[in-house]
Amino acid sequence: MLHVCLRRLQGASAPQSVLRTLQRLRQQYQRPLQRRETPMAGCETSLSKQRLADEALKLLRREVRGSDMLSDVSVVSSSFCIEVGKLLSVAAAFGATTTTQRVAEALQWVRINKSSLLTTRQVMSVAMPLLNLKDGKSLGRQFVMEELITPLLTSLEASVSTATMNEVEMKQHYSAIVSVFSLVNRLLECDDNCGVGDAGGGETKDIEPEGPSVGMAGKTLASGSAASVLRRSVAELLTKAADALLSATASASSFDVQDCTHTLLAFQRFESLCSDVDADGVKDMEEMHAVLLPLQPVLGTAFGSCASGAAKRPGDLCHLLSCALKLKHRESMIFFSRGAVSLLPLALASATVKEMSMAVSLLVRLRSCAPEVADGLLVQRIVGAMRPKLFLLAETHPETLRHIESSLLLANLTRLDTEVSEDLVNLLCSSFASHMDSVQPSHLIPFLQGLCRFGDYHTRSVKDESYVTVWDAPLLPAVLPCLRRSADRVVTLASARAVTTVEAAQLLLLFSQLHSALSLTVYASLDSQLVGAASRFVEVSNVTCDESNDGVSDGHAVIGHEDPSGVFTLMNALDTFREKCVPVRREEEELLLRAGELYEMVRQGAMGTVKEIQDPKSLVKLLGVLIPGLGAPFPAGEEETAVHNSAATVTYSPSAQRSFDSAANQVIRLAPMANAYEVGALAKYTRELLSKDLIGEAVAREAMKSLVEQSGRVEMTLHDIQSLLDGMRQVREVQISASLLWRAGTLLSTAPKKTTSFLRCVLPIIKNAAIKPCEKEALSALKRIAMQNARDMLETDVMTISPRDVVLLAYTLAQLQAISSEPAAEGADDSEDVDSDAAEREVSSDLLSKGDDFGVVHDTFTMIGDAVCLQMQQSPYSCGVATGGGWQMTPQEVVMLVQSFEKVEVGHHSLLYELLPLVRDMSPAMGPLELSLLLSAFARLGVWNGRILNTLACNVAERMQMCSLKQCQVVLQALQSSRFLRPTVFLPSAEYQESSSCDWKPVCTPDGSANADPLVTLAVSIVKRMDALVENMDSVSTILESYTLREIMAFVSVLGFFEHPPQPSFDTYMAICVKKLLLSLRTLSGNDVSWDCRQNLMACVSLAGYVCKLRKYSHQCTSARVIAGVLSPLYIESATLKAGLLLMPEEKLSELYCYRCAYAMLYGAAFAADEASLFLLPLFEKLKAPEVSQDARRVCRALRSMTRMCSRDAGDISMVSEIVLHCASAIHERRPGNMGEGSEEGSVGAEKPFVLQRRETVALIESLCAAWLFRSRSDERDRSFLEVLRFSVDNMLRFYHGTGGGEDLRIATKDVGTSISAGECGLVLLGLAITGAATNTCEAMHASALPQLTELQRTILMKEHDLSVHDSVNILLARALCSDDTTVCWEVVECASRALQSQMGKTDRTGLWLHSELYRLVTAGDACFVTYCVGLPEGGCRTVFDTCVRVVPALLHALRSEKRNISPSLSLHCRVRVAECLRQLLQLAPDREGIDGLVAALEELVEDVGTS
């Protein structure tokens, strides 16, 4: 440790201090550098500088004036630190070190007096010059870290009163804080990037031996604990400096660009320090991001306005942009990059050629990593600002536009994907050619690459057929002379052996790509060098392959003595040279032949090197040159390899195929190291190898999965993502990642014109994939961006976009909307899944609101429809032909357009009705597939014109015999959806038509076929075709194998649409569907067995509704029993069945239970209570789920379906009653007693009450009444039942009259004041009767509800013709439960009796449910109706009593029809229960009129039919 001596430090009195002398020497030492206008001769300058340096070093070492004082300032003064800083600055200029005597004494003073360094400016005056010493990167940095960090942090934390500072002091304070960031830069910069001192210091590096060569950074990073200390210290410095900067900003002027660069560079280098360390480093980096974000507005003041760009130095902006591009925090990178690049157009007016070259290079980097910052318009402004400046500099300072700058400018300008003017290319070519004698291959290659890119852009921009090459273009006269001089330069360099193999291959490739005949000259000069390199490569690769086969390879073999990338470039160059070179003379043909032989030699050598590649870049290059010439492998048994010299297709033996399997394995191994471009390229090559059957599908799938995983770690461009998606489309079962979709959406927002092409790449992949919730969110964001892009393009460029492009855009957007609207694979809610039949779609208005998402889609497709209408109006048609060169829409485009609007459910009626005449005219030329798809889309949109539809039907009826079964189904369903083909229409079978043609016809009667409905004719033609497709057993077997259960169910649905389905078509397809159901349930297996079971159960629900339409009872009974049989644990495992039932929507599950009860009552399929629990327990569990229990509509609809077939002989009525009571009580608890009252909406945490509409109230009353009439009595439960029922009936009365609820009632419901049906009136009467009879309060109820009762009964009498069997039974049961005629008057009872008697005896499908209703009439409420009839007085009540007596003949008629195989009747158990109830008539009223013969009828009724 050095001990400072104050006497020696100050020295004796002298006329001038040592520091002043040193400063004077430095001024003289640096004068030639500052005043270049009067330079000295080279020898004199060196000698003078050496003498000045020697004199200064003697002073620093105390060899001269050793006893003189250092400065006039006293060492005890706190201002002496400023003198120390001056000394260190001078010492750095002369290459001194920390061990130089006066420097060491000064540092010792700092070490002792560091507590006196109170301000940031004092500390920084020592720290910054110290790092400029010759050993400042090592010992100087160590001194700063050990001695100065603590004082610096203390000074930054100290509060500084800026109010007392003048402008100069404030500026000094502000600069001192900014210099802290510069200090951090110096502490963190790498040794090889550091400067040694001030200008001129590099020329004195041999004056004094350097100190320790190991830098502080190397020592720090060598130790984990030391790295952590450095990271913490720097983080603390940055945090304190940022806080001090924010506090000083208010009273300081705006930032300078250089200050912003130094600050930003400090944060960027800290990011680099933390990026390669442990999790603590990552945490520190995130904390620094949080520190940088508040600084962004402060640092942004350096940019000012865009108009201030002219005052900024271009070099400073370039350095700032370079630093910003290195930031890992994307938000900060975009902020500072946008600010810097926005100033470039004006700042380039004062730029030099080097600065412009740097700016263009940075702009290329910015376009690749953040294209949204540097959009096309800004790039054009920058290039436009550079162009006049380059011409000015080329004229005034031609020596500045050298070959180096010309090469860089042309190479980078052509990477910007913008137009480069021809005169600018001429200027750069002329400048490059003028310096050709100094050109090296490293300059020539980028220049030719830029020229190739410009040539490609020029070729794409040529719109006419007169194509000319770049060098022959009249506006580019300087290109061809430059190419000729470049070729001569290559010959010169090749003869001097100044070209490496890689450079030779690149030069040959570039001259070949330019289509230049000079490539022959270039190849002739490089031939010997290329042959030698290829020979060495093949020799080494053969040795490597032999060692690998013998197991000797160490896994690190080098591919030849040449660079691997050079070998791949050579192969590509030779291949391009052979393809594009056109020889004229014999010597040139020989050159071309030698190139082909050399290419095949290198290819054969490269085939065996796939396993030895160690980096993805080499693998991309190798596959890029190997795959294009590959074909399918030889058949088995052929081992030869056929090589074609024409480079068309090369076919390899199975051994070659195995080597490409190893290529796929290499992709798996090297994928984690690949960058964005390499990920896309490897995906493309994997797809090509799989398409040529050169690799297996399993290994290709693994390779693609590894590439998809790596894509989330790199910054993919849109082109790279499209390459990856193309590979994923070929390699199936590869899941797309959410990060890839997010990245694609970000990139697509900056490239609207690529929307259609990108969506066509991504849609095939996501269409059949299982979309997870995270991927669904990313997909929704992608959809919003695509929709916004479409709107932007249609708003600005509607007349420039091709009409076909608009159709494609609409089609891809519709597919994206359909996929994004599907539920996610995990946590999907299927509770609202509905059947495809439009008749069953009954959704309340609150569920039809799609929200903002639907609004975006609607607006987008409205604009698309308007655009197509405008384009069609500007392309008029004459007899179906476009006139005046206009655009004519093809049938395929019409189908795609209409399907697009159908998928998104947007009815653009102006467009659709304008398309209808067009469809009519082109229908004769449309194929069956196009016709079926078009009709289906029009039907779903509800856009039809009767006359056009008739014309369309006439045009296509004859061609339906060529349609497939699926197309027939789609066309027939479209006709049904149009509502022009009604369910009541009769479609005669072929047998009927033959028999009817034999009937007598009067002469005056016209031919019926001429007046037949075209739609009926088309439907008959379709049914005839469907019959022909199942005419034999082979056809049936084909359908069972080719179609899924869902598709066959669709065939049954379109035939079952009619009230009288066409026969025998309907019965045949019904039997096929039942058979397919058995086969599907029998083969349930795999991971998705629960979902498959659910799908089959949903098919059972749909299929059960069509059983009653079969022609014969035996067919109905067989189908019903098969469906009932598969719904049991005997056919499906209990766990699988329960899981499938739980996945069903609750309404469909309740319908399934209802059908199962119906089959037990009508077809004898026993349904005991234990079997019923398999359905009821999952249903109860679903109804108690929060998402269902909070939706009154879903609960009430499920309860209504469940109680539709209540019986004591089928199902479990006890559990049904429990479910109904639980759900109804929950509704009652969540809703106040009166409709207009309720919990306050503003109360915190209050659960939202139900808002029961009229339909839900009716369903709830019906469920409660049905459960009450058949349940077992329990006093406690009876009270709950009656309370809920009374509440529901009161609400229903309010709905009817709209009274008692006030204004709130009219707000809560949309049905107030609407007409109530006769059935609803009867149901309300039944509810009133049950509550009154159970509580013996009929008279009190009558008094309070007398006006309502009168109105209800009057409505029933007025709408007698609307009464159904179910309604009539409700009214009769209500009267039977009442003790007087007030609730149900005698006229209403007679009305219901007449309606019921009119339906008795029917055995057709319309009266199918009559039997179950008669069962309910007789047995419900402990046979209350029979008891009521017994008590009726004889004589005056003939109608009601006859209704009770006629039940037995009606059931006997059905029983006899069952015996004749016509229609079903009640099952034996149900008939026995009916007979037991009716025997009361024999016991209590044996003498009444009509009782005669009842005994024999009851005995016949309980006979066992024994139907199989």
JODA-V14898 format. One record per run of one state. SS is the DSSP state (h for helix, s for strand, l for the rest). FROM is the first residue (numbers start at 1). TO is the last residue. If there is no record, write none. Layout:
BEGIN
ss: [SS	SS]
from: [FROM	FROM]
to: [TO	TO]
END
This chain:
BEGIN
ss: [l	h	l	s	l	h	l	h	l	h	l	s	l	h	l	h	l	h	l	h	l	h	l	h	l	h	l	h	l	h	l	h	l	h	l	h	l	h	l	h	l	h	l	h	l	h	l	h	l	h	l	h	l	h	l	h	l	h	l	h	l	h	l	h	l	h	l	h	l	h	l	h	s	l	s	l	s	l	h	l	h	l	h	l	h	l	h	l	h	l	h	l	h	l	h	l	h	l	h	l	s	l	s	l	h	l	h	l	h	l	h	l	h	l	h	l	h	l	h	l	h	l	h	l	h	l	h	l	h	l	h	l	h	l	h	l	h	l	h	l	h	l	h	l	h	l	h	l	h	l	h	l	h	l	h	l	h	l	h	l	h	l	h	l	h	l	h	l	h	l	h	l]
from: [1	6	11	12	13	18	35	36	39	42	61	68	69	80	94	101	117	120	132	136	158	162	165	167	189	191	194	201	205	216	223	224	250	257	276	279	301	306	312	314	326	330	351	353	370	376	397	398	401	403	414	422	435	436	439	441	462	470	473	477	496	501	514	518	550	564	581	586	608	610	613	616	630	631	642	643	650	652	654	674	676	692	697	712	718	731	738	749	752	768	773	797	803	821	838	841	845	848	851	874	877	879	881	883	891	905	909	926	928	942	946	957	958	963	965	978	990	998	1008	1012	1014	1029	1033	1043	1045	1057	1065	1083	1089	1105	1107	1110	1113	1127	1134	1144	1146	1163	1169	1185	1186	1190	1192	1203	1213	1231	1254	1271	1275	1298	1302	1309	1318	1336	1338	1359	1360	1363	1365	1378	1386	1398	1405	1408	1410	1431	1438	1460	1468	1485	1494	1502]
to: [5	10	11	12	17	34	35	38	41	60	67	68	79	93	100	116	119	131	135	157	161	164	166	188	190	193	200	204	215	222	223	249	256	275	278	300	305	311	313	325	329	350	352	369	375	396	397	400	402	413	421	434	435	438	440	461	469	472	476	495	500	513	517	549	563	580	585	607	609	612	615	629	630	641	642	649	651	653	673	675	691	696	711	717	730	737	748	751	767	772	796	802	820	837	840	844	847	850	873	876	878	880	882	890	904	908	925	927	941	945	956	957	962	964	977	989	997	1007	1011	1013	1028	1032	1042	1044	1056	1064	1082	1088	1104	1106	1109	1112	1126	1133	1143	1145	1162	1168	1184	1185	1189	1191	1202	1212	1230	1253	1270	1274	1297	1301	1308	1317	1335	1337	1358	1359	1362	1364	1377	1385	1397	1404	1407	1409	1430	1437	1459	1467	1484	1493	1501	1508]
END
